[in-house]
Amino acid sequence: MMISFIVFLFGLAFGSFLNVCIHRLPKGESIVKPRSRCPHCGKPVAAWDNIPLLSYLVLRGRCRNCQKSISPLYPFVELLTGLLILLTYRQFGFTAEFIKFSVFGMLLLILIFTDLQERIIPHAVTIFGIFLGTSISWLVPVEGAASTWLLHRMGFFPPTWEAESFLASVAGMILGGGSFYLVGTVFYYLKGKRKDYLGFGDVMLMTMVGSFLGMSLTLLTIFLGSLLGALIGVPLEYTTKRFHGYEWPFGTFLGVAALFSSFGGNAVIDWYLRVSGLS
Ligand SMILES: [Zn+2]
C-alpha cells in the first residue's frame, strides 16, 4: 500500500514534466529550460507553487502573481500520469515491463494532448518512441504470433526469442505506419488534400505504437481508435453547431485506443477469438 502511494507520487512528478512537454514541444521550445512560467504574466513559478496537484488546489487554479486562472488541464495531466504509473506498477510490479509500459503510456499521454490542443504530433516524441520500442523488444517480448507465422510461411525461423520479438516489433511498425501511409496516399490521389484527412504525425504515431505493441494489438488500436472517433465525432458533428466542420484530432483517439490496448488489449483479443470460435 505504502509502495503504491510512493509510486503514485512519482507518477505525479512525471506528470509535471509531461505538462512541460505538452506545452513546449509543439512550439519547438526546450523542455529543459527555462523554468515553468505563468502563461499570462510570464513570472517564473516558484518551486513551492509547482507541487503537482497540491499547488493547483492551494492556489485555487490561479497564478499567485497575476491571479489569472490556470488551465485545469495541468492537474488533470498530472493525475492521469500518476494513475498510469500506479496501474502499470500494479499490473507488472518492478519489472522491465513496468518500464516499457510506463514510458510508452507517458509518450502516448504527451501525444494525446498535443494533438488535442494544437493538432501537432511532434516527431521528436515519435522518433524517440520508435527507437525505444524497437530497443526494448530485446528485453520484453513483443506479442508476435501473427508475425512469426508470416516469417515461417516465408521460410524464415528466428533463432532466438529476442530476434523473434524484435521482428514482431518491426512487423508492428510496418503494419501501423504502413497502413496509415497507404490510406493517406489514397486520399491524396482521390481528393488531392491528404493533409485534411491524415497528417504524417498519425503515420509516425502508429509506427511508434506498432514498435511497442506488435501486429495484433496495433490492429486493435486502429480499430478501437476509429470506432471511438466515429462514436464521438459523428454525433457531435451532426447535432452541435460548434463541431460542424471541426478538425478532429485523430491522434488523440488513436492514443487513447493504444493506451487501452496496452493494458486490456490481450483480454479483448482472447475474448474475440473465443466467441468467434477461432481458438
Ligand atoms: Zn501570472
Residues whose N, C-alpha, C, O or C-beta is under 5 A from the ligand:
A	BS01	ZN	C38 H40 C41 G42 C63 N65 C66 Q67
